[in-house]
Amino acid sequence: MSSSVSHIITSVLSGLTATVVAAVGGIALTVVLSLAAGLALGSPSRTVRGISRVYVEIFRGTSEVVQLFWLYFVLPVLVGFQLVPMFAGILVLGLNHGAYGAEIVRGAVNSVPRAQFEGAVALNLSPAQRMRRVILPQAFAEMLPPFNNLFIQLLKSTALLSFIAVPEMARQGELLRPVFGAELGWIYGTELVLYLLLALLITSGMRLLERIAARRLGRAPAKMTATAGGV
């Protein structure tokens, strides 16, 4: 292996940590916002439903790049302080994908048979107990395959953070391009393999969760599960 190829691989790998941090942080925020907004969409309160719907439509219906630029470039002009690039990136990843995740949660909760809800009411469970003990355990199993795709999409979106100078893999690769223009295949090939490996890691973890969730519900896990191809 030539010294230039070795340098390219090492340089792209140097952005792996930032990519993983952004992805893990974005996924964590996505899960929190998805659950909060998804459950709020089914709230009996019109105000709560309205607030959640506004959030979902704004972040689902606008460009993720524009959201990133607003948070990193426009917000400092309006409020007078600058967000750390990594924090701004994680915040946008979570807000954007949380809006999509909210619809996943809403759909999964609505997919639970009505008889389960009626049975919980018959047992005199409170609304919180019904949701925690009866509805969410069943809905959780339905959420996992679409969340797998969502998390992989979020992983791929970490490349957008190169626009605000987060030193993740895509940015490290772009910094190499002016110097190693004749080795573009190695630059983008290395990035391609690393993103694929991370996506496969996410898929493996989600499939494990699917099996655990199915076992707890006493049913066999679904044969067809999300793949690393994403959405």
Rosetta blueprint (number, residue, H / E / L):
1 M L
2 S L
3 S H
4 S H
5 V H
6 S H
7 H H
8 I H
9 I H
10 T H
11 S H
12 V H
13 L H
14 S L
15 G L
16 L H
17 T H
18 A H
19 T H
20 V H
21 V H
22 A H
23 A H
24 V H
25 G H
26 G H
27 I H
28 A H
29 L H
30 T H
31 V H
32 V H
33 L H
34 S H
35 L H
36 A H
37 A H
38 G H
39 L H
40 A H
41 L L
42 G L
43 S L
44 P L
45 S L
46 R H
47 T H
48 V H
49 R H
50 G H
51 I H
52 S H
53 R H
54 V H
55 Y H
56 V H
57 E H
58 I H
59 F H
60 R H
61 G H
62 T L
63 S L
64 E H
65 V H
66 V H
67 Q H
68 L H
69 F H
70 W H
71 L H
72 Y H
73 F H
74 V H
75 L H
76 P H
77 V H
78 L H
79 V H
80 G L
81 F L
82 Q L
83 L L
84 V L
85 P H
86 M H
87 F H
88 A H
89 G H
90 I H
91 L H
92 V H
93 L H
94 G H
95 L H
96 N H
97 H H
98 G H
99 A H
100 Y H
101 G H
102 A H
103 E H
104 I H
105 V H
106 R H
107 G H
108 A H
109 V H
110 N H
111 S H
112 V L
113 P L
114 R H
115 A H
116 Q H
117 F H
118 E H
119 G H
120 A H
121 V H
122 A H
123 L L
124 N L
125 L L
126 S L
127 P H
128 A H
129 Q H
130 R H
131 M H
132 R H
133 R H
134 V H
135 I H
136 L H
137 P H
138 Q H
139 A H
140 F H
141 A H
142 E H
143 M H
144 L H
145 P H
146 P H
147 F H
148 N H
149 N H
150 L H
151 F H
152 I H
153 Q H
154 L H
155 L H
156 K H
157 S H
158 T H
159 A H
160 L H
161 L H
162 S H
163 F H
164 I H
165 A L
166 V L
167 P L
168 E L
169 M H
170 A H
171 R H
172 Q H
173 G H
174 E H
175 L H
176 L H
177 R L
178 P L
179 V L
180 F L
181 G H
182 A H
183 E H
184 L H
185 G H
186 W H
187 I H
188 Y H
189 G H
190 T H
191 E H
192 L H
193 V H
194 L H
195 Y H
196 L H
197 L H
198 L H
199 A H
200 L H
201 L H
202 I H
203 T H
204 S H
205 G H
206 M H
207 R H
208 L H
209 L H
210 E H
211 R H
212 I H
213 A H
214 A H
215 R H
216 R H
217 L L
218 G L
219 R L
220 A L
221 P L
222 A L
223 K L
224 M L
225 T L
226 A L
227 T L
228 A L
229 G L
230 G L
231 V L
